[in-house]
Every structure is written in structure tokens, then in C-alpha cells.
Amino acid sequence: MIFARCVFWMSGAYGIVVLLPLYFMESLLATYNPPAITRPDFYYGFIGITLAFQVLFLIIGNDPVRYRLAIIPAILEKFSYVGALVMLYAHRRISVQSASRS
């Protein structure tokens, strides 16, 4: 269980560090990656839900045995994003540079 604790703590901490600044970067993202965000409700909603999952990772990291059923949606959350990036790249809708910034 030490491995699970470390993985979930690192995932949660990394996710929070990466996602929290996005709350303050909407205009900067529009400048470097046009067009501007046209649905701020989706943008901020995505960040909020994803941050909630990062907190779930920290909770699971405290006691992986107790929260073992929560591990399934937590893993799906991480892999669904990677899967989306792979599919977008395969359909040439994003570049390697934009995928690596995520």
C-alpha cells in the first residue's frame, strides 16, 4: 500500500500545482493559443471538477484500502485525459507542442 499512497499523493499534489494557476490564466491562454475561450463556464467548470478529483487523490493517498473503490474512477479520470490527447493528436486536431503543455 506504500506504492499506492505515494502514487495518489504525487498525482493529487501535481494536479493541484498544475491546475490551480489555470484559474488566473484565461486571457493568457487566449493570447498564446487563439481563439479566445468562448465558453468560460466550461473552462472554469472543467478546472473545478478536475481540482475536486485531485483532492480525491489526496484522500485516497491517506488510506488506499479504505477508499479502494474510489481508485477506479480516479484511474479513469487520469487515463481519459491521456486518451483524449492521443485521439486528438491522431486526428491532427492538436500538435505535439500543445499536448506536451498539458
Biopython code that builds the backbone (N, CA, C, O; Angstrom):
import numpy as np
from Bio.PDB.StructureBuilder import StructureBuilder

atoms = [
    (1, "MET", "N", (0.807, -1.204, 0.000)),
    (1, "MET", "CA", (0.000, 0.000, 0.000)),
    (1, "MET", "C", (0.850, 1.269, 0.000)),
    (1, "MET", "O", (0.342, 2.358, -0.264)),
    (2, "ILE", "N", (2.123, 1.130, 0.292)),
    (2, "ILE", "CA", (3.004, 2.303, 0.274)),
    (2, "ILE", "C", (3.092, 2.868, -1.140)),
    (2, "ILE", "O", (3.105, 4.083, -1.334)),
    (3, "PHE", "N", (3.151, 1.970, -2.127)),
    (3, "PHE", "CA", (3.197, 2.416, -3.520)),
    (3, "PHE", "C", (1.936, 3.205, -3.879)),
    (3, "PHE", "O", (2.022, 4.274, -4.484)),
    (4, "ALA", "N", (0.774, 2.684, -3.507)),
    (4, "ALA", "CA", (-0.494, 3.370, -3.802)),
    (4, "ALA", "C", (-0.547, 4.730, -3.112)),
    (4, "ALA", "O", (-0.985, 5.714, -3.708)),
    (5, "ARG", "N", (-0.109, 4.785, -1.874)),
    (5, "ARG", "CA", (-0.094, 6.072, -1.158)),
    (5, "ARG", "C", (0.759, 7.094, -1.905)),
    (5, "ARG", "O", (0.332, 8.227, -2.127)),
    (6, "CYS", "N", (1.957, 6.689, -2.285)),
    (6, "CYS", "CA", (2.868, 7.608, -2.978)),
    (6, "CYS", "C", (2.298, 8.052, -4.321)),
    (6, "CYS", "O", (2.347, 9.235, -4.658)),
    (7, "VAL", "N", (1.764, 7.114, -5.081)),
    (7, "VAL", "CA", (1.227, 7.447, -6.402)),
    (7, "VAL", "C", (0.070, 8.424, -6.279)),
    (7, "VAL", "O", (0.022, 9.413, -7.011)),
    (8, "PHE", "N", (-0.859, 8.168, -5.371)),
    (8, "PHE", "CA", (-2.015, 9.049, -5.255)),
    (8, "PHE", "C", (-1.651, 10.398, -4.646)),
    (8, "PHE", "O", (-2.216, 11.418, -5.037)),
    (9, "TRP", "N", (-0.727, 10.423, -3.703)),
    (9, "TRP", "CA", (-0.292, 11.710, -3.166)),
    (9, "TRP", "C", (0.422, 12.539, -4.232)),
    (9, "TRP", "O", (0.185, 13.742, -4.354)),
    (10, "MET", "N", (1.294, 11.891, -5.003)),
    (10, "MET", "CA", (2.008, 12.631, -6.046)),
    (10, "MET", "C", (1.040, 13.092, -7.136)),
    (10, "MET", "O", (1.153, 14.216, -7.625)),
    (11, "SER", "N", (0.101, 12.246, -7.518)),
    (11, "SER", "CA", (-0.880, 12.635, -8.540)),
    (11, "SER", "C", (-1.719, 13.817, -8.074)),
    (11, "SER", "O", (-1.934, 14.767, -8.827)),
    (12, "GLY", "N", (-2.187, 13.760, -6.849)),
    (12, "GLY", "CA", (-3.004, 14.855, -6.325)),
    (12, "GLY", "C", (-2.236, 16.157, -6.201)),
    (12, "GLY", "O", (-2.725, 17.218, -6.588)),
    (13, "ALA", "N", (-1.029, 16.069, -5.659)),
    (13, "ALA", "CA", (-0.218, 17.276, -5.486)),
    (13, "ALA", "C", (0.161, 17.880, -6.830)),
    (13, "ALA", "O", (0.062, 19.091, -7.024)),
    (14, "TYR", "N", (0.599, 17.028, -7.763)),
    (14, "TYR", "CA", (0.973, 17.517, -9.088)),
    (14, "TYR", "C", (-0.235, 18.158, -9.784)),
    (14, "TYR", "O", (-0.117, 19.227, -10.383)),
    (15, "GLY", "N", (-1.372, 17.510, -9.703)),
    (15, "GLY", "CA", (-2.577, 18.042, -10.341)),
    (15, "GLY", "C", (-2.968, 19.406, -9.792)),
    (15, "GLY", "O", (-3.339, 20.302, -10.550)),
    (16, "ILE", "N", (-2.885, 19.563, -8.493)),
    (16, "ILE", "CA", (-3.228, 20.854, -7.889)),
    (16, "ILE", "C", (-2.253, 21.934, -8.329)),
    (16, "ILE", "O", (-2.660, 23.045, -8.670)),
    (17, "VAL", "N", (-0.969, 21.609, -8.322)),
    (17, "VAL", "CA", (0.053, 22.587, -8.733)),
    (17, "VAL", "C", (-0.145, 23.008, -10.188)),
    (17, "VAL", "O", (0.046, 24.177, -10.521)),
    (18, "VAL", "N", (-0.521, 22.083, -11.047)),
    (18, "VAL", "CA", (-0.684, 22.384, -12.466)),
    (18, "VAL", "C", (-2.008, 23.093, -12.744)),
    (18, "VAL", "O", (-2.056, 23.998, -13.577)),
    (19, "LEU", "N", (-3.069, 22.701, -12.070)),
    (19, "LEU", "CA", (-4.400, 23.215, -12.394)),
    (19, "LEU", "C", (-4.734, 24.547, -11.725)),
    (19, "LEU", "O", (-5.410, 25.384, -12.324)),
    (20, "LEU", "N", (-4.280, 24.748, -10.520)),
    (20, "LEU", "CA", (-4.658, 25.966, -9.788)),
    (20, "LEU", "C", (-4.316, 27.251, -10.541)),
    (20, "LEU", "O", (-5.137, 28.169, -10.546)),
    (21, "PRO", "N", (-3.144, 27.366, -11.178)),
    (21, "PRO", "CA", (-2.849, 28.595, -11.923)),
    (21, "PRO", "C", (-3.786, 28.841, -13.107)),
    (21, "PRO", "O", (-3.915, 29.979, -13.560)),
    (22, "LEU", "N", (-4.438, 27.797, -13.614)),
    (22, "LEU", "CA", (-5.339, 27.987, -14.755)),
    (22, "LEU", "C", (-6.511, 28.910, -14.426)),
    (22, "LEU", "O", (-7.081, 29.528, -15.325)),
    (23, "TYR", "N", (-6.874, 29.009, -13.147)),
    (23, "TYR", "CA", (-7.938, 29.940, -12.761)),
    (23, "TYR", "C", (-7.585, 31.383, -13.118)),
    (23, "TYR", "O", (-8.476, 32.212, -13.306)),
    (24, "PHE", "N", (-6.304, 31.683, -13.209)),
    (24, "PHE", "CA", (-5.854, 33.051, -13.441)),
    (24, "PHE", "C", (-5.245, 33.249, -14.830)),
    (24, "PHE", "O", (-4.664, 34.299, -15.103)),
    (25, "MET", "N", (-5.370, 32.261, -15.703)),
    (25, "MET", "CA", (-4.675, 32.312, -16.986)),
    (25, "MET", "C", (-5.597, 32.314, -18.201)),
    (25, "MET", "O", (-5.129, 32.060, -19.311)),
    (26, "GLU", "N", (-6.867, 32.586, -18.034)),
    (26, "GLU", "CA", (-7.790, 32.518, -19.171)),
    (26, "GLU", "C", (-7.357, 33.464, -20.293)),
    (26, "GLU", "O", (-7.292, 33.046, -21.449)),
    (27, "SER", "N", (-7.067, 34.695, -19.986)),
    (27, "SER", "CA", (-6.686, 35.647, -21.037)),
    (27, "SER", "C", (-5.319, 35.305, -21.631)),
    (27, "SER", "O", (-5.103, 35.486, -22.829)),
    (28, "LEU", "N", (-4.404, 34.815, -20.810)),
    (28, "LEU", "CA", (-3.090, 34.429, -21.306)),
    (28, "LEU", "C", (-3.195, 33.255, -22.277)),
    (28, "LEU", "O", (-2.501, 33.230, -23.294)),
    (29, "LEU", "N", (-4.045, 32.296, -21.977)),
    (29, "LEU", "CA", (-4.245, 31.166, -22.880)),
    (29, "LEU", "C", (-4.810, 31.626, -24.214)),
    (29, "LEU", "O", (-4.422, 31.112, -25.264)),
    (30, "ALA", "N", (-5.718, 32.584, -24.182)),
    (30, "ALA", "CA", (-6.293, 33.108, -25.427)),
    (30, "ALA", "C", (-5.233, 33.824, -26.260)),
    (30, "ALA", "O", (-5.294, 33.803, -27.489)),
    (31, "THR", "N", (-4.267, 34.453, -25.601)),
    (31, "THR", "CA", (-3.200, 35.150, -26.310)),
    (31, "THR", "C", (-2.256, 34.173, -27.006)),
    (31, "THR", "O", (-1.909, 34.363, -28.171)),
    (32, "TYR", "N", (-1.843, 33.127, -26.288)),
    (32, "TYR", "CA", (-0.863, 32.185, -26.837)),
    (32, "TYR", "C", (-1.478, 31.044, -27.640)),
    (32, "TYR", "O", (-0.788, 30.396, -28.428)),
    (33, "ASN", "N", (-2.754, 30.797, -27.448)),
    (33, "ASN", "CA", (-3.398, 29.683, -28.133)),
    (33, "ASN", "C", (-4.792, 30.105, -28.591)),
    (33, "ASN", "O", (-5.793, 29.628, -28.058)),
    (34, "PRO", "N", (-4.860, 31.017, -29.598)),
    (34, "PRO", "CA", (-6.161, 31.501, -30.033)),
    (34, "PRO", "C", (-6.976, 30.384, -30.670)),
    (34, "PRO", "O", (-6.397, 29.389, -31.107)),
    (35, "PRO", "N", (-8.249, 30.508, -30.738)),
    (35, "PRO", "CA", (-9.091, 31.648, -30.391)),
    (35, "PRO", "C", (-9.350, 31.721, -28.883)),
    (35, "PRO", "O", (-9.028, 30.799, -28.133)),
    (36, "ALA", "N", (-9.927, 32.818, -28.471)),
    (36, "ALA", "CA", (-10.238, 33.017, -27.060)),
    (36, "ALA", "C", (-11.252, 31.975, -26.601)),
    (36, "ALA", "O", (-11.980, 31.398, -27.409)),
    (37, "ILE", "N", (-11.284, 31.749, -25.308)),
    (37, "ILE", "CA", (-12.238, 30.800, -24.742)),
    (37, "ILE", "C", (-13.636, 31.385, -24.891)),
    (37, "ILE", "O", (-13.923, 32.463, -24.371)),
    (38, "THR", "N", (-14.489, 30.681, -25.593)),
    (38, "THR", "CA", (-15.840, 31.196, -25.850)),
    (38, "THR", "C", (-16.847, 30.703, -24.832)),
    (38, "THR", "O", (-17.937, 31.266, -24.725)),
    (39, "ARG", "N", (-16.512, 29.670, -24.085)),
    (39, "ARG", "CA", (-17.412, 29.149, -23.059)),
    (39, "ARG", "C", (-16.685, 29.111, -21.718)),
    (39, "ARG", "O", (-16.200, 28.057, -21.306)),
    (40, "PRO", "N", (-16.607, 30.252, -21.038)),
    (40, "PRO", "CA", (-15.900, 30.267, -19.755)),
    (40, "PRO", "C", (-16.541, 29.349, -18.715)),
    (40, "PRO", "O", (-15.868, 28.894, -17.790)),
    (41, "ASP", "N", (-17.839, 29.076, -18.864)),
    (41, "ASP", "CA", (-18.476, 28.152, -17.930)),
    (41, "ASP", "C", (-17.890, 26.748, -18.061)),
    (41, "ASP", "O", (-17.692, 26.068, -17.054)),
    (42, "PHE", "N", (-17.610, 26.305, -19.287)),
    (42, "PHE", "CA", (-16.967, 25.010, -19.489)),
    (42, "PHE", "C", (-15.528, 25.041, -18.981)),
    (42, "PHE", "O", (-15.066, 24.090, -18.350)),
    (43, "TYR", "N", (-14.826, 26.129, -19.256)),
    (43, "TYR", "CA", (-13.431, 26.264, -18.859)),
    (43, "TYR", "C", (-13.293, 26.176, -17.339)),
    (43, "TYR", "O", (-12.539, 25.348, -16.828)),
    (44, "TYR", "N", (-14.024, 27.033, -16.618)),
    (44, "TYR", "CA", (-13.909, 27.041, -15.169)),
    (44, "TYR", "C", (-14.572, 25.820, -14.540)),
    (44, "TYR", "O", (-14.137, 25.360, -13.484)),
    (45, "GLY", "N", (-15.599, 25.298, -15.162)),
    (45, "GLY", "CA", (-16.218, 24.068, -14.686)),
    (45, "GLY", "C", (-15.263, 22.894, -14.777)),
    (45, "GLY", "O", (-15.178, 22.081, -13.856)),
    (46, "PHE", "N", (-14.538, 22.803, -15.897)),
    (46, "PHE", "CA", (-13.548, 21.739, -16.063)),
    (46, "PHE", "C", (-12.469, 21.836, -14.999)),
    (46, "PHE", "O", (-12.090, 20.827, -14.403)),
    (47, "ILE", "N", (-11.975, 23.031, -14.757)),
    (47, "ILE", "CA", (-10.923, 23.200, -13.755)),
    (47, "ILE", "C", (-11.445, 22.809, -12.370)),
    (47, "ILE", "O", (-10.756, 22.122, -11.616)),
    (48, "GLY", "N", (-12.652, 23.243, -12.041)),
    (48, "GLY", "CA", (-13.222, 22.932, -10.731)),
    (48, "GLY", "C", (-13.416, 21.442, -10.511)),
    (48, "GLY", "O", (-13.066, 20.914, -9.456)),
    (49, "ILE", "N", (-13.973, 20.767, -11.503)),
    (49, "ILE", "CA", (-14.183, 19.322, -11.367)),
    (49, "ILE", "C", (-12.851, 18.587, -11.290)),
    (49, "ILE", "O", (-12.696, 17.652, -10.505)),
    (50, "THR", "N", (-11.904, 19.007, -12.096)),
    (50, "THR", "CA", (-10.602, 18.340, -12.093)),
    (50, "THR", "C", (-9.872, 18.579, -10.771)),
    (50, "THR", "O", (-9.209, 17.674, -10.265)),
    (51, "LEU", "N", (-9.982, 19.773, -10.210)),
    (51, "LEU", "CA", (-9.386, 20.026, -8.898)),
    (51, "LEU", "C", (-10.048, 19.184, -7.812)),
    (51, "LEU", "O", (-9.381, 18.720, -6.887)),
    (52, "ALA", "N", (-11.360, 18.988, -7.924)),
    (52, "ALA", "CA", (-12.051, 18.132, -6.957)),
    (52, "ALA", "C", (-11.485, 16.705, -7.003)),
    (52, "ALA", "O", (-11.337, 16.060, -5.965)),
    (53, "PHE", "N", (-11.174, 16.225, -8.197)),
    (53, "PHE", "CA", (-10.578, 14.899, -8.305)),
    (53, "PHE", "C", (-9.176, 14.874, -7.713)),
    (53, "PHE", "O", (-8.767, 13.851, -7.163)),
    (54, "GLN", "N", (-8.434, 15.961, -7.810)),
    (54, "GLN", "CA", (-7.105, 15.996, -7.212)),
    (54, "GLN", "C", (-7.212, 15.865, -5.695)),
    (54, "GLN", "O", (-6.376, 15.220, -5.063)),
    (55, "VAL", "N", (-8.235, 16.475, -5.120)),
    (55, "VAL", "CA", (-8.469, 16.329, -3.680)),
    (55, "VAL", "C", (-8.822, 14.877, -3.366)),
    (55, "VAL", "O", (-8.387, 14.334, -2.351)),
    (56, "LEU", "N", (-9.620, 14.243, -4.247)),
    (56, "LEU", "CA", (-9.926, 12.823, -4.069)),
    (56, "LEU", "C", (-8.644, 11.992, -4.078)),
    (56, "LEU", "O", (-8.517, 11.058, -3.286)),
    (57, "PHE", "N", (-7.700, 12.310, -4.948)),
    (57, "PHE", "CA", (-6.431, 11.582, -4.969)),
    (57, "PHE", "C", (-5.716, 11.712, -3.630)),
    (57, "PHE", "O", (-5.158, 10.735, -3.129)),
    (58, "LEU", "N", (-5.728, 12.900, -3.049)),
    (58, "LEU", "CA", (-5.080, 13.084, -1.747)),
    (58, "LEU", "C", (-5.794, 12.285, -0.658)),
    (58, "LEU", "O", (-5.146, 11.729, 0.228)),
    (59, "ILE", "N", (-7.116, 12.227, -0.720)),
    (59, "ILE", "CA", (-7.879, 11.442, 0.254)),
    (59, "ILE", "C", (-7.560, 9.961, 0.103)),
    (59, "ILE", "O", (-7.335, 9.270, 1.096)),
    (60, "ILE", "N", (-7.540, 9.469, -1.136)),
    (60, "ILE", "CA", (-7.191, 8.064, -1.372)),
    (60, "ILE", "C", (-5.780, 7.791, -0.887)),
    (60, "ILE", "O", (-5.513, 6.727, -0.328)),
    (61, "GLY", "N", (-4.875, 8.731, -1.092)),
    (61, "GLY", "CA", (-3.493, 8.562, -0.654)),
    (61, "GLY", "C", (-3.352, 8.408, 0.846)),
    (61, "GLY", "O", (-2.393, 7.796, 1.315)),
    (62, "ASN", "N", (-4.293, 8.953, 1.609)),
    (62, "ASN", "CA", (-4.246, 8.790, 3.063)),
    (62, "ASN", "C", (-4.576, 7.372, 3.502)),
    (62, "ASN", "O", (-3.983, 6.865, 4.454)),
    (63, "ASP", "N", (-5.520, 6.722, 2.815)),
    (63, "ASP", "CA", (-5.942, 5.377, 3.200)),
    (63, "ASP", "C", (-6.445, 4.622, 1.970)),
    (63, "ASP", "O", (-7.654, 4.523, 1.761)),
    (64, "PRO", "N", (-5.530, 4.086, 1.151)),
    (64, "PRO", "CA", (-5.937, 3.418, -0.087)),
    (64, "PRO", "C", (-6.841, 2.201, 0.129)),
    (64, "PRO", "O", (-7.699, 1.919, -0.708)),
    (65, "VAL", "N", (-6.666, 1.492, 1.213)),
    (65, "VAL", "CA", (-7.503, 0.317, 1.460)),
    (65, "VAL", "C", (-8.948, 0.738, 1.708)),
    (65, "VAL", "O", (-9.878, 0.139, 1.170)),
    (66, "ARG", "N", (-9.124, 1.748, 2.507)),
    (66, "ARG", "CA", (-10.473, 2.211, 2.832)),
    (66, "ARG", "C", (-11.193, 2.754, 1.598)),
    (66, "ARG", "O", (-12.397, 2.550, 1.443)),
    (67, "TYR", "N", (-10.468, 3.437, 0.729)),
    (67, "TYR", "CA", (-11.075, 4.078, -0.441)),
    (67, "TYR", "C", (-10.760, 3.333, -1.736)),
    (67, "TYR", "O", (-10.667, 3.949, -2.798)),
    (68, "ARG", "N", (-10.597, 2.025, -1.658)),
    (68, "ARG", "CA", (-10.193, 1.258, -2.846)),
    (68, "ARG", "C", (-11.210, 1.342, -3.978)),
    (68, "ARG", "O", (-10.816, 1.291, -5.143)),
    (69, "LEU", "N", (-12.498, 1.467, -3.681)),
    (69, "LEU", "CA", (-13.482, 1.603, -4.759)),
    (69, "LEU", "C", (-13.356, 2.951, -5.468)),
    (69, "LEU", "O", (-13.698, 3.059, -6.645)),
    (70, "ALA", "N", (-12.879, 3.958, -4.782)),
    (70, "ALA", "CA", (-12.686, 5.271, -5.408)),
    (70, "ALA", "C", (-11.482, 5.277, -6.339)),
    (70, "ALA", "O", (-11.327, 6.197, -7.142)),
    (71, "ILE", "N", (-10.638, 4.271, -6.243)),
    (71, "ILE", "CA", (-9.470, 4.194, -7.113)),
    (71, "ILE", "C", (-9.901, 4.005, -8.570)),
    (71, "ILE", "O", (-9.246, 4.518, -9.478)),
    (72, "ILE", "N", (-10.986, 3.282, -8.799)),
    (72, "ILE", "CA", (-11.440, 3.017, -10.168)),
    (72, "ILE", "C", (-11.778, 4.318, -10.906)),
    (72, "ILE", "O", (-11.215, 4.555, -11.975)),
    (73, "PRO", "N", (-12.676, 5.177, -10.382)),
    (73, "PRO", "CA", (-12.923, 6.429, -11.114)),
    (73, "PRO", "C", (-11.713, 7.360, -11.135)),
    (73, "PRO", "O", (-11.562, 8.150, -12.068)),
    (74, "ALA", "N", (-10.853, 7.281, -10.128)),
    (74, "ALA", "CA", (-9.651, 8.118, -10.117)),
    (74, "ALA", "C", (-8.727, 7.742, -11.264)),
    (74, "ALA", "O", (-8.175, 8.616, -11.934)),
    (75, "ILE", "N", (-8.557, 6.447, -11.493)),
    (75, "ILE", "CA", (-7.719, 5.999, -12.608)),
    (75, "ILE", "C", (-8.375, 6.364, -13.937)),
    (75, "ILE", "O", (-7.696, 6.801, -14.866)),
    (76, "LEU", "N", (-9.681, 6.188, -14.027)),
    (76, "LEU", "CA", (-10.388, 6.561, -15.260)),
    (76, "LEU", "C", (-10.236, 8.044, -15.567)),
    (76, "LEU", "O", (-10.125, 8.429, -16.730)),
    (77, "GLU", "N", (-10.231, 8.875, -14.533)),
    (77, "GLU", "CA", (-10.071, 10.322, -14.731)),
    (77, "GLU", "C", (-8.721, 10.627, -15.358)),
    (77, "GLU", "O", (-8.640, 11.434, -16.284)),
    (78, "LYS", "N", (-7.675, 10.004, -14.876)),
    (78, "LYS", "CA", (-6.337, 10.258, -15.432)),
    (78, "LYS", "C", (-6.215, 9.714, -16.849)),
    (78, "LYS", "O", (-5.733, 10.412, -17.741)),
    (79, "PHE", "N", (-6.647, 8.470, -17.064)),
    (79, "PHE", "CA", (-6.492, 7.847, -18.379)),
    (79, "PHE", "C", (-7.410, 8.445, -19.436)),
    (79, "PHE", "O", (-7.073, 8.437, -20.620)),
    (80, "SER", "N", (-8.567, 8.964, -19.026)),
    (80, "SER", "CA", (-9.463, 9.555, -20.021)),
    (80, "SER", "C", (-8.844, 10.801, -20.637)),
    (80, "SER", "O", (-9.040, 11.064, -21.823)),
    (81, "TYR", "N", (-8.108, 11.564, -19.857)),
    (81, "TYR", "CA", (-7.453, 12.752, -20.388)),
    (81, "TYR", "C", (-6.333, 12.365, -21.351)),
    (81, "TYR", "O", (-6.202, 12.943, -22.430)),
    (82, "VAL", "N", (-5.539, 11.394, -20.956)),
    (82, "VAL", "CA", (-4.455, 10.940, -21.834)),
    (82, "VAL", "C", (-5.044, 10.347, -23.114)),
    (82, "VAL", "O", (-4.527, 10.581, -24.207)),
    (83, "GLY", "N", (-6.116, 9.585, -22.976)),
    (83, "GLY", "CA", (-6.775, 9.008, -24.150)),
    (83, "GLY", "C", (-7.309, 10.079, -25.081)),
    (83, "GLY", "O", (-7.217, 9.949, -26.302)),
    (84, "ALA", "N", (-7.868, 11.142, -24.507)),
    (84, "ALA", "CA", (-8.372, 12.248, -25.336)),
    (84, "ALA", "C", (-7.232, 12.917, -26.091)),
    (84, "ALA", "O", (-7.381, 13.250, -27.267)),
    (85, "LEU", "N", (-6.095, 13.119, -25.429)),
    (85, "LEU", "CA", (-4.947, 13.723, -26.107)),
    (85, "LEU", "C", (-4.456, 12.850, -27.251)),
    (85, "LEU", "O", (-4.135, 13.355, -28.327)),
    (86, "VAL", "N", (-4.396, 11.553, -27.028)),
    (86, "VAL", "CA", (-3.943, 10.637, -28.074)),
    (86, "VAL", "C", (-4.884, 10.687, -29.271)),
    (86, "VAL", "O", (-4.430, 10.743, -30.413)),
    (87, "MET", "N", (-6.181, 10.669, -29.022)),
    (87, "MET", "CA", (-7.158, 10.701, -30.119)),
    (87, "MET", "C", (-7.115, 12.047, -30.860)),
    (87, "MET", "O", (-7.180, 12.074, -32.089)),
    (88, "LEU", "N", (-7.009, 13.139, -30.138)),
    (88, "LEU", "CA", (-6.918, 14.443, -30.786)),
    (88, "LEU", "C", (-5.664, 14.540, -31.641)),
    (88, "LEU", "O", (-5.699, 15.095, -32.740)),
    (89, "TYR", "N", (-4.564, 14.006, -31.145)),
    (89, "TYR", "CA", (-3.329, 14.015, -31.926)),
    (89, "TYR", "C", (-3.462, 13.120, -33.153)),
    (89, "TYR", "O", (-3.015, 13.487, -34.240)),
    (90, "ALA", "N", (-4.068, 11.956, -32.987)),
    (90, "ALA", "CA", (-4.238, 11.023, -34.108)),
    (90, "ALA", "C", (-5.095, 11.627, -35.218)),
    (90, "ALA", "O", (-4.897, 11.323, -36.395)),
    (91, "HIS", "N", (-6.045, 12.480, -34.844)),
    (91, "HIS", "CA", (-6.913, 13.141, -35.832)),
    (91, "HIS", "C", (-6.381, 14.511, -36.243)),
    (91, "HIS", "O", (-7.077, 15.290, -36.893)),
    (92, "ARG", "N", (-5.133, 14.794, -35.854)),
    (92, "ARG", "CA", (-4.436, 16.040, -36.191)),
    (92, "ARG", "C", (-5.199, 17.298, -35.768)),
    (92, "ARG", "O", (-5.226, 18.302, -36.480)),
    (93, "ARG", "N", (-5.816, 17.211, -34.586)),
    (93, "ARG", "CA", (-6.525, 18.374, -34.053)),
    (93, "ARG", "C", (-5.684, 19.133, -33.040)),
    (93, "ARG", "O", (-6.013, 20.264, -32.685)),
    (94, "ILE", "N", (-4.586, 18.511, -32.566)),
    (94, "ILE", "CA", (-3.617, 19.190, -31.708)),
    (94, "ILE", "C", (-2.224, 18.806, -32.173)),
    (94, "ILE", "O", (-2.042, 17.795, -32.851)),
    (95, "SER", "N", (-1.240, 19.621, -31.805)),
    (95, "SER", "CA", (0.151, 19.319, -32.149)),
    (95, "SER", "C", (0.844, 18.700, -30.939)),
    (95, "SER", "O", (0.293, 18.682, -29.838)),
    (96, "VAL", "N", (2.034, 18.201, -31.148)),
    (96, "VAL", "CA", (2.803, 17.625, -30.061)),
    (96, "VAL", "C", (3.094, 18.696, -28.997)),
    (96, "VAL", "O", (3.080, 18.411, -27.799)),
    (97, "GLN", "N", (3.355, 19.920, -29.445)),
    (97, "GLN", "CA", (3.649, 21.006, -28.518)),
    (97, "GLN", "C", (2.459, 21.289, -27.605)),
    (97, "GLN", "O", (2.643, 21.459, -26.399)),
    (98, "SER", "N", (1.259, 21.343, -28.145)),
    (98, "SER", "CA", (0.099, 21.627, -27.303)),
    (98, "SER", "C", (-0.212, 20.458, -26.392)),
    (98, "SER", "O", (-0.683, 20.665, -25.273)),
    (99, "ALA", "N", (0.033, 19.249, -26.829)),
    (99, "ALA", "CA", (-0.202, 18.070, -25.976)),
    (99, "ALA", "C", (0.811, 18.014, -24.858)),
    (99, "ALA", "O", (0.466, 17.597, -23.752)),
    (100, "SER", "N", (2.046, 18.416, -25.095)),
    (100, "SER", "CA", (3.069, 18.343, -24.058)),
    (100, "SER", "C", (2.912, 19.447, -23.019)),
    (100, "SER", "O", (3.428, 19.318, -21.909)),
    (101, "ARG", "N", (2.209, 20.532, -23.353)),
    (101, "ARG", "CA", (1.964, 21.605, -22.378)),
    (101, "ARG", "C", (0.895, 21.217, -21.379)),
    (101, "ARG", "O", (0.770, 21.859, -20.337)),
    (102, "SER", "N", (0.133, 20.199, -21.664)),
    (102, "SER", "CA", (-0.995, 19.819, -20.805)),
    (102, "SER", "C", (-0.544, 19.131, -19.557)),
    (102, "SER", "O", (-1.371, 18.748, -18.730)),
]
sb = StructureBuilder()
sb.init_structure("model")
sb.init_model(0)
sb.init_chain("A")
sb.init_seg("    ")
for serial, (resi, resn, name, xyz) in enumerate(atoms, 1):
    if name == "N":
        sb.init_residue(resn, " ", resi, " ")
    sb.init_atom(name, np.array(xyz, "f"), 0.0, 1.0, " ", f" {name:<3s}", serial, name[0])
structure = sb.get_structure()
